[in-house]
C-alpha cells in the first residue's frame, strides 16, 4: 500500500481549514432531517443505507471502478466529508488516505467510524500457492506487504459473518448521532444480520460440495473465502493490485495452476491486469470476473446492485471456476 505523501497531508489540512471556513454552523441533519454520511468501500455505503433507511443520506467518496488501495481524495471531497455528520471507513488498512484524513478531521463536527473495529482480521494469504521454488520468494514478498497491512488481510467485508460486526458498528454510530432513530436502526440491522447469515449459509452449502478447491485470482483479496469456506486462492498479485510478481514468480504461479488443472483466471471489475492476461494465455484458461466490492461499476450502479446481489454473482463465478 502506498504511504501518504507530504503533499496529501497538506491537502488534508487545507481541506479541514476550508471546511471550517465554509461551515454555516448548521448540521446536515438540521437542514433536511437526515444524517449525511460519507463512506469509503461499497459495502459500507450499502450497509449504512440499509440500516439507516430514510433517516440517512449516504454517499461513497469513491467514484465507480476505484481501487481502494490507491484512491486519494480531492480537497473538495475532504470539505464535503468535514461538513457531514459521519465518515465511515473500514479501519482495516485498505484505504490509504483514511487514517490521515480521520486525524485531520478529528477537530471537526463529524463522527469518525472504523467499521472493522473489534474484528479479528485474517492473516494475510497473499501469493498462496505451492510452487516450491517460488514459494519462499513469494513468502518473503508477502511478509513485506503484510507488514504494511499489519500482517492481516484488509478485505474483511468479503466474509459475511465478519460483516455482521461491521454492520453493528455502523448501527451503533447511527444511534449515537441520531438517538431518536434507534428503533429504526435496530430493526433494520436485525434484518441485515439475518440476510448476512443466510448468505454465509449459501456460500457454505455451495462450496462444501465442490471437489476442487483452488482458484486462480488476479490479486490476493480472497483470504476470507479461503479461511471460512476452504477455497485456496492462487494469486498473481498481492493484497494490493500494484504488488506485481517477478518473472520467476509468474513461472511458479503458472506451474501451480497447471498442477491443479485450473481452467479459469478470475479477473476483477475495477482492476485491469496485463500480468493476469499473460498467465491466462500461458495456461490456456478462459476468463471469469468477480467483484471485490471495493467499489462498483457504473453498470452495477445503474442496475441497482447491492452487496448481496454482487456476492451471489461472485458465488456463481466460483461455482464455474470450481467445477469446470
N, C-alpha and C positions, 0 to 999 in steps of 0.2 A: 504494500500500500504506500502511496506517495506521502511524504511528510509535508506538513503545512509550511509554505514559504512565508518569508517576512512580509512580502507584498500583500499576501492574503490576510495576514494578521492586521496590517494597516487598513486594508479594505474593511475588515470586520469592525475594527474600532471606529472607522469613519461612518460605517453604516449605523452603528449604535448611536453615535452622536447625532446623525441625521434623523434617526427615529425619534430621539428626544426632542429635537427641534420641531419635527413635523407633527408631533402628537397634539391632538386637540384637547387632551385631558379627559376625553370621554371614551370608555372602552367600547369594543365592538359589540359586546353583549348589550350595553346600554343603547346602542344605535338601532339594532334590529331584533333584539330579544334572543339572539342566538350566540353561542360561543363561536369565535373564529379560531379554528385550529389549523396549524400548519404541520405537515408530516414529511418524512423522507420516503422510504420504500413503500411500494404499493400496498402490501398487506396492512401496514399501519393506517394508511388512508382508508382502506376498506373497512377494517375493524372499527375505526373511530366513527365512520358513518353509520355502521350497523348498530353500534352501541348508543351513539348519541341521537340517532333518529332525527326528528325535526327540531331538536334543540341545539343542533350544531351545524356549522358551515365548515366543511373540511376541504383543504387544498394541499396537494403534494407540491413540494418545491422542485421535484424532479420533472423535467419535460419528458415526453414519450421517448422510449428507446434509450434511456440513460443507463450508463454503467455506474452503479452506486459507488464503486471504489474510487472513481476519478472525478466525480462531479464537484464543482466548486461554484458557490453562489455568486450572483452579481450583487452590487451594492443595493439595487432596487429590491432584490429578493430579501436581503437582510433587513431592510427597512420594514418590509411587509411583515416579516416574522416578529420583529420587535413590537409592532403595533397590534399583534394578535393576542389572543388570550392564552394560548399554549403552543409550544413547539415540541412535537413528539418524534423521537428518533430511537433507533434500537439501543444504542449504547454498547453494542457488541463488537464494535471496531470496524464496521464496514464503511461507514460514512466518514470519509477522510476529513471533512471540514467540520463535522458536527460538534465534537468536543470543544474545539476552539470557539466555535460560534456560541455554544452554551456558556462558556466562560465570559465571552464578550457581552452576552445578553443578561447576565445574572443581575445586573442593576436595573433592568427594565421590568415593567409590569407584565411579564409573560412567564407562565409556568413552564419550566423545562422538565420534560418527562423522558426518562430512559425506559423504554418499553420492555427491554430484556433484563431489567434489574431483578436480581434474586434468582435468575435462571442459571442452572448449571449447564454451561456450554460444552458441546462435544469437543474432544481432542481433534486437532487437525488431521485429516486423512488425505492431505494433498499428495498427488503423484502416487496413489496407491496402486501398485502393480508388481508383478512378480519377476520381472527380468533380472536375473541375478547380477549381471554386470552393471545394469543401470540402477539397481535398487539402492546401493549405497550412495551413489551420486544424487539420486532423487531425494533420498532421506536427508542429505546434507542441505540441499536447497529448500526442502520442506521445512527443515528446522529453522533455517534463516528466515523464511517467510513467516513461519509460525511465531517467531519472536515478535514480529511486528503486529501480529494478531493476538499476542498473548498466548501462543500455542493452542489456540482454540479456533473453531470454525464459526464465523460470524453469521452464516446463513440459517439462523435459528428458526425463522418463520416457515421453513420447508418441513418442519416437524409439527404436525397438527396438535400434538399433546403439549409441547412447549409453547405453542401459540396460545393455548388457553391462559397461561400465566401472563403472556404479553397483553392479551385482551383484558385480563383482570386489572393489570397495572393501568391500562388506559381508562378502564371504567372508574377506578379509584381516583384518577386525576380529574375526570369529568365531574365526579361527585364533589370533589374538593372545590372546583371552580364554580359549580352550579348546584348547591345542595338541594335546591327545590326540585331538581330533576332526578333525584336519587332513585325514586321508584321506577321511572322510565329506564334509567341506565341499568339498574339491577335486572329488570325484566329482559331487556334486550341482550344483556351479557349472558344471561342464563340460556337464552335461545342460541346465541352464537356458540357457547360452550358445548351444547348438545350437538350442534352441527359439526363442530370440530371433532368431537368424539366419534360421530358417525363416519366422518371422512377417514379418520385413523383406522376404523374397522374395515372400511372398504379397501384401503391400502393393504392391511394385514391379510385379509381374506384373499385378495387377488394375488399378491406377491408370494404368499406362502405356497401357492400351487405351482409356481414356476420352477422347473428343473434347473434352468440356467440362472445364474445369479450375477454375472458380470455385465456391466455396461461400459461403453467407451464414450466419454463425455469430453467436450471441448475445454471445460475448466472445472476445478475441483470444488464445486458448490454443493455437492450432494452427499456429504458425510453423514447428515442426519438420516437420510434414507438407508445408508449403509448401517448405521448404528441401530435403528429401530426396526428395519424390515429385512436386514440381511443382504441388501444389494451392494455388491462390490463395485465401486467406481474405479475405472482406469482412466486417469485424467491426462489430457495432453498439456494443459496449462495449470498453474497453481491456483490458490484461493482467489487471487486477483487475476483477471484475464490478461494482464500485462506481464505476468511472470511466465516467460517463454522457456521451453526446454532447449538443451543443446542438441546438436545433430546426433550425438551418441545416445542421448535420452530418447529422442524420437525413434531411433532404431530399436531401442529396448521396448518402447510402447508398442510399436508395430509387431515385434516378436510376441509380446504378451497377447495382443489382440488376436493374432493368428493362432496361438496356442489354445485360446479359449473359444475359437470358432466364431468370433464376433463378426456379424454381417452388417452392422449399422454403426454410424458415427452420429452421436446426438449433439446437435448444434443448439445455440440459444438465440432467441429472437433479438436480443438487444446487443449482441456481441458478434462481430464478424471475425473469422479466424482462418487465415491462409494456411497456417500450420495444420489445422484440423482437416482442411481440404486435401493437403498433401498426404496425411495419414489415411484419409478416406480412399484416395486413389491408389495408394500402395497396397492396401488390403482388399481392394475391390468392393468396398462397402457402399451401401446406399444411405443417404442422409435422413435423419429424423430431427424433429425440432421440439424442444421443451421451452417453457417459460421459467426463468429463475425467480420471477416475480419482483425483482428489484424495481422494475418499472414496467409499464405496459406500453404496447404499441398503439399508434393512432387507431388502427383497425380494432384492437381489443376494446379501446375506449368507446369507439363508435358502436360496437356490438354489446356494450354494457356488460362486459365480462367482469366477474368478481373473483375473489380468492378461490372460492370453491369450484367455479367452472374451469378456471385455469389449472387448478390442482387435479381435477378429474381428467382434463385433457392430457396432463402430464402422465397420469396413471395409464391412460390408453396408449400413450407412446411407449411407456415401459413394458406394457404387455407385448407390443410388437417386437421391441428390442430383445425381449427375453424368450420369445417363442419361435422366432424365425431364424 
